[in-house]
Amino acid sequence: MVVDDTPVNLKLTRILLVNEGYKVMTATTAEEALELLKSFHPYLVLTDIQLPGMDGLELTRRIRKDPNLKDLVVVALTAFAMKGDEQKAIDAGCDGYITKPIDTRTLGSRLREHLARRNEAAAAPPAGEVAAIPEADLQALRRVFLAEGREKSRQLLLDLDGHFSANDAAKLVHQWVGTGGLLGYTAISRLAREAEAILLDRPLDNAQLRESLTALALAFSSPREARDMPIPEYVSQAFTGKRITAVGLPAAEEERLGIALERAHGTVTFFEAGSNPTGEEALSADLAVVFVAPEVNTDAWLEASAPVWKRMPVVLVGSRDHLLALDPKVQALAREFLMDAWQPEEALVRLSLAQIEKPAGGARPIPLSPLGTGARARVVIADDDPTVRALVSTTLKNFGFDIETVPDGTTALETIRRLKPDIAVLDVSMPGMDGYEVLAALRKESLPVRVMLLTARQQESDVIRGFSLGADDYVVKPFSPMELVARLKRLASR
C-alpha cells in the first residue's frame, strides 16, 4: 500500500512498483489507508510523513496498536529538509525510511530489503529486470506536474504580497521535492527542497523566500530535460568490485551514500562511531569514508597514526567548520572531503577522485607535475561578481598564491593563454562565455592548467558535466574562503 496525498507522486510510484511485480493499493490520506486496511492486508505500507489531517507518523502508531497488523512492514517517506523526521519515523514504529526525492531505479529493491529484514522475503516478487515505465504515461505525468507547478508557484509569489501561509506553502513545496525527483526534474526537486527549508525557518526571511520561489517558477517554466544522467565511465571503473568502509555516518547520510554506491556497483559496509579502526574487516576495504563531528566518537580513526591512513585512501565527511577545524596533519592525510549537504552524485565524484588522481578516458591530454617545494602557485580567478573576486583574491594572496582576476570567460581564456597559470578558478555561471565553455576550450587546446569550478548548483548534471569536461575540482557557493584555500593547496600539490 502506498499512501501519499500528491496524485502525480501516487500514480508514478504505483506504476514503478507494478512494473516490478508488486500488487499495489493506493490511498491519499491516512484515514483512507486505515479504512482499506480493514479488508486489504498488504505486506508493506509506504507512507509519506506529511499527510493532510492524520499524518504518516500517527498512521504508523495506529497500525502498531492493531494486533491484526503486527506483521506489517511500514516504511516512511521523509524529506531531507525536515531534520529529525527520520528519528521520528523510527520512534513512531516505522521499520525504516526512504528520503525524498526517491531514486526510481532502486525503489523496488529497497522495499525488498525492508521485507527481507522482517523475514517476509517470500512475500516480495522475485528480483529481476525492471520493466520500463511506458513513455506515454511518464510524459503525461510530467506535463501535469509542470503545468500545476507553473500555476501554483506563480500564485505563491502573488500571495507573498497579501495573505500568505508559510505552513501551507511548505506542504506544497514538500510535494514538489518528491515528485520532481521521481519524474527526473532534479533541479526542481533541489529548488523545492531549498524553498521548504526557508519556509520552515523562523523568523521567515521574505526576501530570501521571494528569490527562492522565483527560481522555482522559472524552473517550472523552463525545465531541464528529465532523464537519467549516465555515470561517466571513469566513475563506474573506480567502484566496480570495490569495497568501501564507512564509519560513524548519520542514518540519512548512510542511506544517501548507499544509493549512490549502488548505482556505481560499489559495496559499502557501515560501522558505528567508536568501532575499532584496527579491525581486519574495516581495514580490508579499498576506501574509507569517516564522518567528522564533535558529538560523534570517531577520534580513533582520526589519529594520524591510525593504520587506515596507510592501508587505503580516506575521505572525510562532515560540516565545513568541523572539517576545517581538524588537525592540519590529518587534513593533509585525507584524500578528499565531502562537505555539508552533499548530494549522492557529488559523493561518487569525490570518492572516485580519491582513488584515481585523474579521470580515465583522456579528459586531460597533458599530464601535470606537482609544483616544486616552496613554489608560489599562479592562479587566475574568473568571476563576474566583483565582491567574490575581491574576497577570494585577498584571501589567496595572504596564503602565498600569485593572483590574477578577470570578470568574464572570454578574458579568462585570453589571460590563461598568455600567463599559463598553474590553476584557473572559473565561475560556471558567467554571462557570455561561461566556465564550462572556458574549460572545454582549455582542454581542446591542451593547455596544462588545473581547473577548479565555482558553482551555485548542486545537481547531477552540473557535477558530472564539469568532471567530464576535465575539471580537477569544484566548490559550491556559498563557500568559505578557507575551504577554497584548502582545496587549492591540495590541487597544487598533485
C-alpha positions in Angstrom: 0.0 0.0 0.0 1.3 3.5 -0.9 -0.1 6.5 1.0 0.6 9.9 -0.5 -1.6 13.0 -0.9 0.1 14.0 -4.2 -1.7 12.5 -7.2 1.2 12.5 -9.5 3.5 11.0 -6.9 1.0 8.3 -6.1 0.4 7.3 -9.7 4.1 7.2 -10.6 5.0 5.2 -7.5 2.3 2.8 -8.3 3.5 2.4 -11.9 7.0 1.8 -10.8 6.1 -0.9 -8.3 3.5 -2.6 -10.6 6.2 -2.8 -13.3 8.4 -4.7 -10.8 5.8 -7.2 -10.0 4.2 -5.7 -6.9 0.4 -5.7 -6.3 -0.3 -2.1 -5.2 -3.2 -0.4 -3.4 -3.1 3.4 -3.0 -4.6 5.9 -0.5 -4.4 9.7 -0.4 -5.0 10.1 3.3 -4.1 8.2 6.5 -7.8 7.8 7.3 -8.4 6.2 3.9 -5.5 3.9 4.4 -6.8 2.7 7.8 -10.2 2.0 6.3 -8.6 0.0 3.4 -6.5 -2.0 5.9 -9.7 -3.5 7.4 -10.2 -5.5 4.2 -6.8 -5.3 2.4 -3.8 -6.8 4.2 -0.6 -5.8 2.4 2.9 -6.9 3.3 4.2 -3.4 3.4 2.9 0.2 3.7 4.9 3.0 2.1 3.6 6.3 3.6 4.6 9.9 3.3 5.1 11.5 6.7 3.4 14.8 5.8 -0.2 14.0 5.1 -3.3 16.2 5.5 -5.2 15.5 8.7 -3.7 12.5 10.3 0.0 12.4 9.4 2.1 9.3 8.5 3.5 9.0 12.0 0.1 8.7 13.6 -0.9 6.2 10.9 2.1 4.1 11.8 1.3 4.3 15.6 -2.3 3.1 14.9 -1.0 0.2 12.7 1.3 -0.8 15.5 -1.5 -0.9 18.0 -3.7 -3.2 15.9 -2.8 -6.9 16.6 -4.2 -7.9 13.2 -1.5 -5.8 11.5 1.5 -6.7 13.7 3.4 -8.4 10.8 3.0 -5.3 8.6 6.2 -3.6 7.4 5.9 0.2 7.5 8.4 2.4 5.5 8.2 6.2 5.8 8.9 8.8 3.1 10.8 11.7 4.7 12.2 14.9 3.3 15.9 15.9 3.6 14.9 19.4 4.6 12.8 18.1 7.6 15.6 17.5 10.0 14.7 14.9 12.6 12.0 13.2 10.5 14.0 10.0 10.2 14.2 9.6 14.0 10.5 10.5 14.4 9.7 7.8 11.9 11.7 5.1 13.8 10.2 6.3 17.2 6.7 6.0 15.8 7.3 2.4 14.9 8.4 2.5 11.2 10.7 -0.3 10.1 12.7 2.2 8.0 12.5 5.3 5.9 13.4 6.5 2.4 14.5 10.1 1.9 12.9 12.1 -0.9 13.5 12.6 -3.8 13.1 8.8 -4.4 15.6 7.1 -6.7 13.2 5.4 -9.0 15.9 2.9 -10.1 16.3 1.4 -6.6 12.9 1.8 -5.0 11.7 -1.8 -5.7 14.9 -3.4 -4.4 15.0 -1.3 -1.3 11.4 -2.3 -0.4 12.5 -5.9 -0.9 15.3 -5.3 1.6 12.8 -4.0 4.2 10.6 -7.0 3.7 13.6 -9.4 4.0 14.5 -7.8 7.3 11.1 -8.8 8.7 11.6 -12.4 7.4 8.9 -11.8 4.7 11.2 -12.1 1.7 8.9 -14.7 0.2 6.2 -12.1 0.0 8.2 -9.9 -2.3 8.2 -10.5 -6.0 11.5 -12.1 -7.3 14.2 -9.6 -8.2 14.7 -9.4 -12.0 14.9 -7.0 -14.8 12.9 -3.9 -14.1 10.3 -3.1 -16.7 10.4 0.4 -18.2 7.6 2.8 -17.4 5.5 3.4 -20.6 6.8 6.6 -22.1 3.3 7.9 -22.8 2.4 7.5 -19.1 5.6 9.2 -18.0 5.2 12.2 -20.4 1.6 12.7 -19.3 2.6 12.8 -15.7 5.4 15.3 -16.5 3.0 17.6 -18.4 0.6 17.6 -15.4 3.3 18.2 -12.9 4.9 21.1 -14.8 1.5 22.8 -15.6 0.4 22.6 -12.0 3.8 23.7 -10.8 3.9 26.8 -13.0 0.4 27.9 -11.8 1.0 27.2 -8.1 4.5 28.7 -7.9 3.3 31.9 -9.5 0.4 32.0 -7.1 2.7 31.7 -4.2 4.7 34.7 -5.4 1.5 36.7 -5.7 0.4 35.7 -2.2 3.6 37.0 -0.7 2.2 40.5 -1.1 -1.1 39.5 0.6 -2.4 36.6 2.7 0.4 34.1 2.8 0.5 30.9 4.8 4.1 29.6 5.3 2.8 26.3 6.6 0.5 25.7 3.5 3.3 26.7 1.2 5.8 24.4 3.0 3.4 21.4 2.4 3.1 22.3 -1.3 6.8 22.6 -2.0 7.4 19.4 0.0 5.3 17.6 -2.6 7.4 19.0 -5.3 10.6 17.7 -3.7 9.4 14.1 -4.1 7.5 14.4 -7.4 10.3 16.3 -9.1 12.8 13.7 -8.1 10.6 10.8 -9.3 9.9 12.4 -12.6 13.6 13.3 -13.3 13.5 17.0 -12.7 16.4 17.2 -10.3 16.7 21.0 -10.5 13.0 21.5 -9.5 13.4 18.9 -6.7 16.5 20.7 -5.3 15.0 24.2 -5.5 11.8 22.9 -3.8 13.9 21.4 -1.0 15.7 24.8 -0.6 12.4 26.7 -0.5 11.0 24.2 2.1 13.9 24.8 4.4 13.4 28.6 4.1 9.6 28.2 4.8 10.3 26.1 7.9 12.8 28.6 9.4 11.7 31.3 11.8 11.5 34.2 11.5 10.6 33.9 7.8 13.1 35.7 5.5 10.7 37.2 2.9 13.5 38.4 0.6 15.2 35.0 0.5 11.9 33.3 0.1 10.9 35.5 -2.8 14.2 34.7 -4.5 13.7 31.0 -4.0 10.2 30.9 -5.2 11.1 33.0 -8.3 13.8 30.4 -9.1 11.2 27.6 -8.7 8.7 29.4 -11.0 11.4 29.8 -13.7 12.4 26.1 -13.3 8.8 25.0 -13.9 8.5 27.3 -16.9 11.9 26.2 -18.5 12.6 22.7 -17.0 15.7 20.9 -17.9 15.2 17.7 -19.8 14.1 14.9 -17.4 16.3 11.9 -17.9 18.8 9.8 -16.0 22.3 11.1 -16.5 24.7 8.3 -17.3 27.5 7.8 -14.8 30.9 8.6 -16.5 32.9 5.5 -17.3 35.8 6.6 -15.1 33.4 6.8 -12.1 32.0 3.3 -12.8 35.5 1.9 -13.1 36.5 3.4 -9.8 33.8 1.4 -7.9 33.3 -1.8 -9.8 34.2 -4.6 -7.5 35.5 -2.2 -4.8 34.6 -2.4 -1.1 34.1 0.8 1.0 34.2 1.2 4.7 32.0 3.9 6.1 32.3 5.0 9.8 30.0 7.0 12.0 27.7 8.3 9.3 24.2 9.5 10.5 21.3 7.4 9.2 20.3 9.8 6.5 23.8 10.1 5.1 24.2 6.3 5.2 21.2 6.0 3.0 22.3 8.6 0.5 25.8 7.1 0.3 24.3 3.6 -0.1 22.1 4.8 -3.0 25.0 6.4 -4.8 27.3 3.4 -4.5 24.6 1.0 -5.6 24.3 2.9 -8.9 28.1 2.7 -9.4 28.2 -1.0 -8.4 30.3 -0.5 -5.3 29.8 -2.3 -2.0 29.7 -0.4 1.3 29.9 -1.7 4.9 28.8 0.7 7.6 30.5 0.8 11.0 29.2 2.6 14.1 31.1 5.5 15.6 33.6 4.2 18.2 34.3 1.0 16.3 37.8 -0.5 16.2 39.9 1.2 13.5 42.4 -1.7 13.6 39.9 -4.5 12.9 40.6 -6.6 9.8 37.1 -6.3 8.5 37.4 -2.5 8.5 40.9 -2.5 7.1 40.2 -4.9 4.3 38.3 -2.4 2.2 39.6 -0.3 -0.8 38.4 3.0 0.6 37.4 4.5 3.9 34.7 7.2 4.5 34.9 8.7 8.0 32.3 11.1 9.5 33.7 14.1 11.5 31.6 15.8 14.2 32.3 16.7 17.9 29.4 14.6 19.0 30.5 11.5 17.1 33.2 9.4 18.5 35.4 8.7 15.5 38.6 10.0 17.2 40.5 6.7 16.9 40.0 6.9 13.1 41.2 10.5 13.0 44.6 9.9 14.6 47.4 10.5 12.2 49.0 7.2 13.4 45.8 5.1 12.7 46.6 2.2 10.3 43.8 3.2 8.0 45.8 6.1 6.5 48.5 3.7 5.3 46.1 1.0 4.1 43.7 2.9 1.8 42.5 6.3 0.6 40.4 8.1 3.2 37.5 10.6 2.5 36.4 12.8 5.5 32.7 13.7 5.6 31.1 16.5 7.8 30.3 20.1 8.1 32.7 22.6 6.6 33.5 24.1 10.1 34.2 20.7 11.6 36.4 19.5 8.8 38.5 22.7 8.7 38.9 22.5 12.5 40.7 19.2 12.2 44.4 18.8 13.0 46.2 20.0 9.8 48.2 16.8 9.7 45.0 14.8 9.5 43.6 17.1 6.8 46.8 16.6 4.8 46.4 12.8 5.0 42.8 12.8 3.8 42.5 12.2 0.0 39.2 14.1 -0.3 36.4 15.9 1.6 32.6 15.8 1.4 31.2 18.9 3.0 27.8 20.0 4.3 24.6 18.9 2.4 26.4 16.8 -0.2 24.5 15.1 -3.0 24.9 11.4 -4.0 26.4 12.4 -7.3 28.9 14.6 -5.6 29.9 11.6 -3.4 30.5 9.5 -6.4 32.8 12.1 -8.0 34.7 12.8 -4.7 35.1 9.1 -3.9 36.3 8.2 -7.4 38.8 11.1 -7.4 40.1 9.8 -4.0 41.0 6.5 -5.8 42.4 7.8 -9.1 44.3 11.1 -9.5 42.9 11.9 -12.9 39.8 10.7 -14.8 40.5 7.9 -17.3 39.4 8.4 -20.9 41.6 11.3 -22.0 39.9 14.1 -20.1 43.3 15.6 -19.6 45.6 15.4 -22.6 48.7 16.8 -21.0 50.0 15.4 -17.6 50.8 18.0 -14.9 53.6 17.8 -12.4 53.3 18.9 -8.8 54.6 22.4 -8.0 58.1 22.4 -6.6 58.7 22.8 -2.9 58.3 26.5 -1.9 57.0 27.5 -5.3 54.1 30.0 -5.4 51.1 28.8 -7.4 49.9 31.2 -10.0 46.1 31.4 -10.1 43.7 33.1 -12.5 40.2 33.8 -10.9 37.3 34.4 -13.3 34.0 35.6 -11.8 31.6 38.3 -12.8 30.9 39.2 -9.2 33.4 41.8 -8.1 32.8 41.0 -4.4 33.7 37.4 -4.9 36.8 38.4 -6.9 38.0 40.8 -4.2 37.4 38.4 -1.3 39.0 35.4 -3.0 41.9 37.4 -4.3 42.7 38.9 -0.9 42.4 35.5 0.9 44.6 33.6 -1.6 47.3 36.3 -1.6 47.5 36.0 2.2 48.3 32.3 1.7 51.1 32.7 -0.8 49.3 32.5 -4.1 50.0 34.8 -7.1 46.6 36.0 -8.3 45.2 37.5 -11.5 41.4 38.3 -11.5 39.2 38.7 -14.6 35.5 39.5 -14.9 34.3 37.2 -17.7 35.0 34.0 -19.6 36.5 35.5 -22.7 39.1 37.5 -20.8 39.8 34.4 -18.7 40.7 32.3 -21.7 42.9 35.0 -23.1 44.6 35.5 -19.8 45.2 31.8 -19.3 46.7 31.5 -22.8 49.1 34.4 -22.0 50.1 33.7 -18.4 49.9 29.9 -18.4 49.0 29.8 -14.7 49.1 26.7 -12.6 45.4 26.9 -11.6 42.3 28.5 -13.1 39.3 29.1 -10.8 36.2 29.5 -13.1 32.7 30.6 -12.2 30.3 28.4 -14.2 27.6 31.0 -14.4 29.4 33.9 -16.0 27.4 35.7 -18.7 28.6 35.2 -22.3 31.3 32.5 -22.2 30.6 30.5 -19.1 33.0 28.5 -17.0 32.1 25.2 -18.8 32.9 26.8 -22.2 36.2 28.1 -21.0 37.1 24.7 -19.5 36.2 23.0 -22.8 38.4 25.4 -24.7 41.3 24.9 -22.4 41.1 21.1 -22.8 40.7 21.3 -26.5 43.9 23.4 -26.8 45.7 21.1 -24.4 46.7 23.9 -22.1 48.4 22.4 -19.0 46.3 24.1 -16.3 44.4 22.7 -13.3 40.8 23.9 -13.3 38.5 24.5 -10.3 34.9 25.4 -10.9 32.8 27.7 -8.7 29.2 26.7 -8.9 26.0 27.7 -7.0 24.3 24.5 -8.1 24.4 21.0 -6.6 22.8 18.6 -9.1 24.0 15.7 -11.0 24.2 17.3 -14.4 26.5 20.1 -13.1 28.8 17.9 -11.2 29.1 15.2 -13.9 29.4 17.8 -16.7 32.3 19.6 -15.1 34.3 16.5 -14.4 33.5 15.0 -17.9 34.9 18.2 -19.4 38.2 17.7 -17.5 37.7 19.8 -14.3 40.0 18.9 -11.4 37.8 20.0 -8.6 34.9 22.4 -7.7 33.5 24.3 -4.8 29.8 25.1 -4.3 28.7 28.7 -3.4 28.4 30.0 -0.8 31.8 28.7 0.3 34.3 29.6 3.0 37.5 31.2 1.7 39.4 28.8 3.9 37.7 25.8 2.1 38.8 27.3 -1.2 42.4 27.7 0.2 42.4 24.1 1.4 41.2 22.7 -1.9 43.6 24.8 -3.9 46.6 23.7 -1.8 45.6 20.1 -2.4 45.2 20.8 -6.1 48.6 22.5 -6.3 50.3 19.6 -4.6 49.1 16.9 -7.0 
